[in-house]
Amino acid sequence: MAEQTTEEDILLAKRIISAAERHDVPALRVLLKEGSANVQDPTATVATSPLHAAILACGKAEDGKDAGDKEVQTVELLLQNGAIWNDLNSEDETPGCIALRLGQKKIYDIMVEAGVRAEILFAKMEALGLGDSAADDEEEQDEVEEEDRPAAKKQKVSEEEIKEIQEVVEQQVLDDVSLDNRAYLKSQLRYKPGILLDESDNAVMMDWETQIMQRHAETINPKKGLKVMNVGHGMGIVDTAIQTHEPAEHHIIEAHPQVHQRLREQGWYDKPNVTIHEGRWQDILPKLVEQGVVLDGIYYDTFAEDYAALKVFFAEYVIQLLAKDGVFGWYNGLGADRQICYDIYTKVAEIDLYEAGFDTTWEDIDVPSGLHDKKNWEGTRRPYWTIDVYRLPINTFVK
């Protein structure tokens, strides 16, 4: 049962937010012993956290208000006490978004580093199963409590009720097929001029990415006669670019049945030196490893898969399939709907790649200037790209 907010709680929240806003480090240090760094004032017109308030109070850097020691110490103290790097205020801004908007580079860099630390820690906890254990303990406790209840108070759920619950859950998941790779693979795709859409109106790929894909093709297949692989055909932009470099072997892994049909219609199955692997890479790659396949270049650009999938891809399979002097590339769209998320996940990926044995260099490519215009995203569920620069990764084995 949720605890009710008392007048005392509201007063403490106001005092914490006020101290953060004033950058009063001594007062804030005392107040945080009593309250949380993530409080919000429920009586305020604009809901905001202490971290949002502290950064907003820095003002615009262009007005000569560069953050000084007090401002930096305030932000760091809040983060040390559990302030959340990607917490949203009522204006849909993270604290880092505010720092970026104000031009407060020093504060923005602190927020990026905090986000990187948090994401790496979360991944390690997940890998250790620490998140699941808490859920398991809670489930076990629920079972114990259920067993302890008198028989008359136990409620039996009918098969019809179970079916209704399952249908509701499925509807919630399938409302956006990009959230589940298997749901996406069962969904209906729509090829339109310059865009590929899934049945939830997510843009799977758009032709503005052509310059980016062409450069990726150059990095993994820089000269004639190499053995290369692309995972995720989509609109065929990168595979078309790869073909211009005349590879000796061109492997394409694609899991969606409608894309297979398009590949047939466009004659890809009949192209010399091209091998189409129908299925998910999770099923195809172990077989290629067993066959001893070695590739000079590998590119990864799937849809409806998260960063965890990409990490498995390079940490478990690229390291086995890529030649000693080969190049691995991947579509760097992680968090591209928000600058701070993009900067954080780019750094996280670089750290994870290094741990897997890769050096990463980055090339900055400006996206088309008119891309952010709303008309370019009409008919799509949401813009998947809202920032100005694409950071293209080129990964080679650490020498």
C-alpha positions as CSV (number, residue, x, y, z in Angstrom):
1,M,0.0,0.0,0.0
2,A,1.5,3.3,-1.0
3,E,2.3,5.8,1.8
4,Q,0.5,9.1,1.7
5,T,2.5,12.2,1.3
6,T,2.4,14.3,4.5
7,E,2.8,18.0,4.9
8,E,6.1,17.2,6.5
9,D,7.2,15.3,3.4
10,I,6.2,18.2,1.1
11,L,8.1,20.7,3.3
12,L,11.2,18.6,3.2
13,A,11.0,18.2,-0.6
14,K,10.6,21.9,-1.0
15,R,13.7,22.5,1.2
16,I,15.8,20.0,-0.7
17,I,14.8,21.4,-4.1
18,S,15.4,25.0,-2.8
19,A,18.9,24.1,-1.5
20,A,19.8,22.4,-4.8
21,E,18.5,25.5,-6.7
22,R,20.7,27.8,-4.6
23,H,23.7,25.4,-4.9
24,D,23.9,25.4,-1.1
25,V,26.1,22.3,-0.7
26,P,26.3,22.4,3.2
27,A,22.5,22.7,3.6
28,L,21.9,20.1,0.9
29,R,24.3,17.6,2.6
30,V,22.3,17.9,5.8
31,L,18.9,17.7,4.1
32,L,19.8,14.6,2.1
33,K,20.4,12.7,5.4
34,E,16.6,13.1,6.0
35,G,15.2,12.9,2.4
36,S,15.8,11.7,-1.1
37,A,17.7,13.2,-4.0
38,N,14.8,12.3,-6.2
39,V,11.9,14.1,-4.4
40,Q,9.4,16.2,-6.3
41,D,7.2,19.0,-5.0
42,P,3.6,17.8,-5.7
43,T,2.4,21.4,-5.2
44,A,4.6,22.9,-7.8
45,T,3.2,23.9,-11.2
46,V,6.2,22.4,-13.0
47,A,7.2,19.0,-11.6
48,T,11.0,18.9,-11.2
49,S,13.7,17.0,-9.3
50,P,16.5,18.6,-7.2
51,L,18.9,17.7,-10.1
52,H,16.8,19.4,-12.7
53,A,16.5,22.5,-10.4
54,A,20.2,22.7,-9.7
55,I,21.1,22.6,-13.4
56,L,18.4,24.9,-14.5
57,A,19.6,27.5,-11.9
58,C,23.0,27.5,-13.6
59,G,21.6,29.7,-16.4
60,K,22.8,30.0,-19.9
61,A,26.6,29.6,-20.4
62,E,26.4,32.2,-23.3
63,D,25.3,34.8,-20.8
64,G,28.6,34.4,-18.9
65,K,27.2,32.0,-16.4
66,D,29.5,29.0,-16.8
67,A,29.1,26.5,-13.9
68,G,31.6,27.0,-11.1
69,D,32.7,24.9,-8.2
70,K,29.5,25.3,-6.2
71,E,27.3,24.2,-9.2
72,V,29.5,21.3,-9.9
73,Q,29.6,20.2,-6.3
74,T,25.8,20.4,-6.1
75,V,25.3,18.2,-9.1
76,E,27.9,15.7,-8.0
77,L,26.4,15.5,-4.4
78,L,23.0,14.8,-5.8
79,L,24.3,12.1,-8.1
80,Q,26.3,10.5,-5.2
81,N,23.0,10.4,-3.3
82,G,21.1,8.5,-5.9
83,A,19.8,11.2,-8.3
84,I,18.7,9.5,-11.5
85,W,20.5,10.6,-14.7
86,N,17.6,10.1,-17.0
87,D,14.8,11.2,-14.8
88,L,12.2,13.3,-16.7
89,N,10.6,16.5,-15.5
90,S,7.1,17.6,-16.6
91,E,8.7,19.2,-19.7
92,D,10.0,15.8,-20.9
93,E,13.7,16.8,-20.3
94,T,16.4,14.9,-18.5
95,P,18.8,16.9,-16.3
96,G,21.4,16.4,-19.1
97,C,19.0,17.8,-21.7
98,I,18.7,21.0,-19.6
99,A,22.5,21.2,-19.3
100,L,22.9,20.8,-23.1
101,R,20.2,23.4,-23.8
102,L,21.9,25.9,-21.5
103,G,25.3,25.2,-23.1
104,Q,26.7,24.1,-19.7
105,K,29.3,21.7,-21.1
106,K,31.0,21.0,-17.8
107,I,27.7,19.9,-16.2
108,Y,26.7,18.0,-19.4
109,D,29.9,16.0,-19.3
110,I,29.2,15.1,-15.7
111,M,25.8,13.9,-16.6
112,V,27.1,11.8,-19.5
113,E,29.7,10.1,-17.2
114,A,27.0,9.5,-14.6
115,G,24.8,7.9,-17.2
116,V,27.7,5.7,-18.4
117,R,28.4,4.5,-14.9
118,A,24.7,3.8,-14.2
119,E,24.2,1.8,-17.5
120,I,27.4,-0.3,-16.9
121,L,26.4,-1.0,-13.3
122,F,22.8,-1.9,-14.4
123,A,24.2,-4.3,-17.1
124,K,26.5,-6.0,-14.6
125,M,23.7,-6.4,-12.0
126,E,21.5,-7.9,-14.8
127,A,24.3,-10.3,-15.8
128,L,24.6,-11.4,-12.2
129,G,20.9,-12.0,-12.0
130,L,20.5,-9.6,-9.1
131,G,17.4,-7.9,-10.5
132,D,15.7,-11.3,-11.0
133,S,16.5,-12.6,-7.5
134,A,14.5,-9.8,-5.9
135,A,11.6,-10.6,-8.2
136,D,11.9,-14.3,-7.4
137,D,12.0,-13.7,-3.6
138,E,8.9,-11.6,-4.0
139,E,7.2,-14.3,-5.9
140,E,8.1,-16.9,-3.4
141,Q,6.8,-14.7,-0.6
142,D,3.5,-14.3,-2.5
143,E,3.3,-18.1,-2.8
144,V,3.9,-18.5,1.0
145,E,1.2,-15.9,1.8
146,E,-1.2,-17.6,-0.6
147,E,-0.6,-21.0,1.1
148,D,-1.2,-19.5,4.5
149,R,-4.6,-18.0,3.7
150,P,-7.7,-19.8,4.8
151,A,-9.2,-22.0,2.0
152,A,-12.4,-19.9,2.0
153,K,-10.5,-16.8,1.1
154,K,-8.5,-18.3,-1.8
155,Q,-9.8,-17.2,-5.2
156,K,-9.6,-19.6,-8.1
157,V,-9.1,-18.0,-11.5
158,S,-11.1,-19.6,-14.3
159,E,-9.6,-20.6,-17.7
160,E,-11.7,-17.9,-19.4
161,E,-10.2,-15.3,-17.1
162,I,-6.7,-16.5,-17.7
163,K,-7.4,-16.3,-21.5
164,E,-8.7,-12.8,-21.2
165,I,-5.6,-11.7,-19.2
166,Q,-3.3,-13.3,-21.8
167,E,-5.1,-11.5,-24.6
168,V,-4.7,-8.1,-22.8
169,V,-1.0,-8.8,-22.3
170,E,-0.5,-9.8,-25.9
171,Q,-2.4,-6.7,-27.1
172,Q,-0.2,-4.5,-25.0
173,V,3.0,-6.0,-26.4
174,L,1.8,-6.1,-30.0
175,D,0.6,-2.5,-30.0
176,D,4.2,-1.7,-30.8
177,V,5.9,-4.7,-32.6
178,S,9.3,-2.9,-32.3
179,L,9.4,-3.9,-28.7
180,D,9.6,-7.6,-29.5
181,N,11.7,-9.1,-32.3
182,R,9.5,-12.2,-32.8
183,A,6.4,-10.0,-32.9
184,Y,8.1,-7.8,-35.5
185,L,9.0,-10.8,-37.6
186,K,5.4,-11.9,-37.7
187,S,4.2,-8.4,-38.5
188,Q,3.3,-6.9,-41.9
189,L,5.9,-4.6,-43.5
190,R,5.1,-1.8,-45.9
191,Y,7.6,-0.6,-48.5
192,K,6.9,2.9,-49.5
193,P,9.0,5.4,-51.5
194,G,12.0,6.2,-49.4
195,I,10.8,4.3,-46.3
196,L,10.1,0.9,-44.8
197,L,7.4,0.7,-42.1
198,D,6.3,-2.0,-39.7
199,E,2.7,-2.6,-38.9
200,S,2.9,-0.3,-35.9
201,D,4.0,2.6,-38.1
202,N,7.6,2.5,-36.9
203,A,10.1,3.5,-39.5
204,V,12.4,0.5,-39.9
205,M,14.6,2.3,-42.4
206,M,14.6,5.5,-44.4
207,D,16.5,6.6,-47.5
208,W,18.1,9.6,-45.6
209,E,20.5,6.9,-44.2
210,T,22.0,6.2,-47.7
211,Q,25.1,8.2,-47.2
212,I,25.7,6.6,-43.8
213,M,25.2,3.1,-45.2
214,Q,27.5,3.7,-48.1
215,R,30.3,4.7,-45.8
216,H,29.6,1.7,-43.6
217,A,30.0,-0.5,-46.7
218,E,33.3,1.2,-47.5
219,T,34.7,0.6,-44.1
220,I,33.9,-3.2,-44.0
221,N,34.5,-3.8,-47.7
222,P,37.2,-1.3,-48.8
223,K,38.5,-3.2,-51.8
224,K,37.5,-5.9,-54.4
225,G,37.5,-9.6,-53.5
226,L,36.8,-9.6,-49.8
227,K,34.4,-11.8,-47.8
228,V,31.7,-9.8,-46.1
229,M,28.5,-10.3,-44.2
230,N,25.5,-8.0,-43.5
231,V,22.9,-8.8,-40.9
232,G,19.5,-7.1,-41.6
233,H,18.7,-6.3,-45.3
234,G,15.7,-4.0,-44.8
235,M,15.6,-1.7,-47.8
236,G,18.8,-3.1,-49.2
237,I,20.8,0.1,-49.0
238,V,23.9,-1.2,-47.4
239,D,23.9,-4.5,-49.4
240,T,23.6,-2.5,-52.7
241,A,26.6,-0.4,-51.6
242,I,28.6,-3.5,-50.7
243,Q,28.0,-4.9,-54.2
244,T,29.7,-1.9,-55.8
245,H,33.0,-3.1,-54.2
246,E,32.7,-6.6,-55.8
247,P,33.1,-8.9,-52.8
248,A,34.3,-12.4,-53.3
249,E,31.6,-13.6,-50.8
250,H,28.6,-11.5,-49.8
251,H,26.5,-13.1,-47.0
252,I,23.1,-11.6,-46.1
253,I,21.3,-12.7,-43.0
254,E,17.6,-11.7,-43.0
255,A,14.8,-13.1,-40.8
256,H,11.6,-11.4,-42.1
257,P,9.6,-13.4,-44.7
258,Q,8.5,-10.2,-46.5
259,V,12.1,-9.1,-47.0
260,H,12.9,-12.6,-48.3
261,Q,10.2,-12.0,-50.9
262,R,11.6,-8.6,-51.8
263,L,15.1,-10.2,-52.1
264,R,13.6,-12.7,-54.6
265,E,11.8,-10.1,-56.6
266,Q,15.0,-8.0,-56.9
267,G,17.1,-11.0,-57.9
268,W,19.4,-11.1,-54.9
269,Y,19.2,-14.9,-54.8
270,D,20.6,-15.1,-58.3
271,K,23.5,-12.6,-57.8
272,P,27.0,-14.2,-58.1
273,N,28.8,-14.7,-54.8
274,V,25.7,-13.7,-52.8
275,T,24.4,-16.2,-50.2
276,I,21.1,-15.4,-48.5
277,H,20.7,-16.9,-45.0
278,E,17.0,-17.0,-44.1
279,G,16.5,-16.8,-40.3
280,R,17.5,-15.0,-37.2
281,W,21.2,-14.4,-36.7
282,Q,21.0,-16.2,-33.3
283,D,20.2,-19.4,-35.3
284,I,22.5,-18.8,-38.3
285,L,25.7,-17.6,-36.8
286,P,26.4,-20.7,-34.6
287,K,26.3,-22.8,-37.8
288,L,28.7,-20.5,-39.6
289,V,31.1,-20.7,-36.7
290,E,30.9,-24.5,-36.8
291,Q,31.7,-24.4,-40.5
292,G,34.8,-22.3,-39.8
293,V,33.6,-19.3,-41.9
294,V,36.1,-16.4,-41.7
295,L,35.0,-12.9,-42.9
296,D,36.9,-9.7,-43.7
297,G,34.0,-7.5,-42.9
298,I,30.8,-7.7,-40.8
299,Y,28.0,-5.2,-40.6
300,Y,25.0,-5.3,-38.1
301,D,21.7,-3.4,-38.5
302,T,18.7,-5.3,-37.2
303,F,15.4,-4.0,-36.0
304,A,13.3,-4.6,-32.8
305,E,16.5,-5.7,-31.0
306,D,18.1,-3.9,-28.1
307,Y,21.7,-3.1,-27.1
308,A,21.9,-6.4,-25.2
309,A,21.5,-8.3,-28.5
310,L,24.2,-6.2,-30.2
311,K,26.5,-6.9,-27.3
312,V,26.0,-10.7,-27.6
313,F,26.5,-10.4,-31.4
314,F,30.0,-8.8,-31.2
315,A,31.1,-10.4,-27.9
316,E,30.2,-14.0,-28.8
317,Y,30.1,-14.2,-32.6
318,V,32.1,-11.4,-34.3
319,I,35.2,-12.4,-32.4
320,Q,34.9,-15.9,-33.9
321,L,33.9,-15.0,-37.4
322,L,36.0,-11.9,-38.1
323,A,39.5,-12.2,-39.7
324,K,42.5,-10.9,-37.8
325,D,42.6,-7.7,-39.9
326,G,38.9,-7.5,-40.5
327,V,36.5,-4.7,-39.7
328,F,33.2,-4.8,-37.8
329,G,30.6,-2.1,-38.2
330,W,27.1,-1.6,-36.8
331,Y,24.3,1.0,-37.2
332,N,24.8,3.4,-34.3
333,G,21.3,4.4,-33.6
334,L,21.3,3.8,-29.8
335,G,19.3,6.5,-28.1
336,A,19.3,8.7,-31.2
337,D,16.0,10.4,-30.2
338,R,17.8,12.3,-27.4
339,Q,21.4,13.7,-27.5
340,I,22.4,12.7,-24.0
341,C,21.2,9.1,-24.5
342,Y,23.1,8.9,-27.8
343,D,26.3,10.2,-26.1
344,I,26.0,7.8,-23.2
345,Y,25.2,4.6,-25.2
346,T,28.0,5.5,-27.6
347,K,30.5,5.5,-24.7
348,V,29.0,2.4,-23.1
349,A,29.3,0.5,-26.5
350,E,32.9,1.6,-26.8
351,I,33.8,0.3,-23.4
352,D,32.0,-3.0,-24.0
353,L,33.7,-3.4,-27.4
354,Y,37.1,-2.8,-25.8
355,E,36.4,-5.5,-23.2
356,A,35.5,-7.9,-26.1
357,G,38.8,-7.1,-27.8
358,F,38.0,-4.3,-30.2
359,D,39.4,-0.8,-30.8
360,T,36.8,1.7,-32.0
361,T,37.3,4.8,-34.0
362,W,34.5,7.2,-34.8
363,E,33.6,9.2,-37.9
364,D,31.1,12.0,-37.5
365,I,28.6,12.4,-40.4
366,D,26.1,15.3,-40.5
367,V,22.6,14.1,-41.0
368,P,20.5,16.0,-43.6
369,S,19.7,19.5,-42.4
370,G,15.9,19.2,-42.9
371,L,15.6,15.8,-41.2
372,H,14.1,17.2,-38.0
373,D,11.2,18.8,-39.8
374,K,8.0,17.1,-38.6
375,K,6.7,16.6,-42.2
376,N,9.6,14.1,-42.8
377,W,8.1,11.9,-40.0
378,E,4.4,12.1,-41.1
379,G,2.8,8.6,-41.0
380,T,5.4,7.2,-38.6
381,R,4.8,6.4,-34.9
382,R,7.7,8.6,-33.8
383,P,10.9,10.1,-35.1
384,Y,13.8,7.7,-34.4
385,W,16.4,10.3,-35.1
386,T,16.4,13.8,-33.6
387,I,20.1,14.8,-33.4
388,D,22.5,16.4,-35.8
389,V,25.4,14.1,-36.1
390,Y,25.7,10.3,-36.8
391,R,28.8,8.8,-35.1
392,L,29.9,6.0,-37.4
393,P,31.9,3.2,-35.6
394,I,34.8,1.4,-37.2
395,N,35.9,-1.6,-35.0
396,T,39.1,-3.6,-35.4
397,F,40.7,-6.1,-33.1
398,V,43.1,-4.6,-30.5
399,K,46.6,-5.0,-31.8
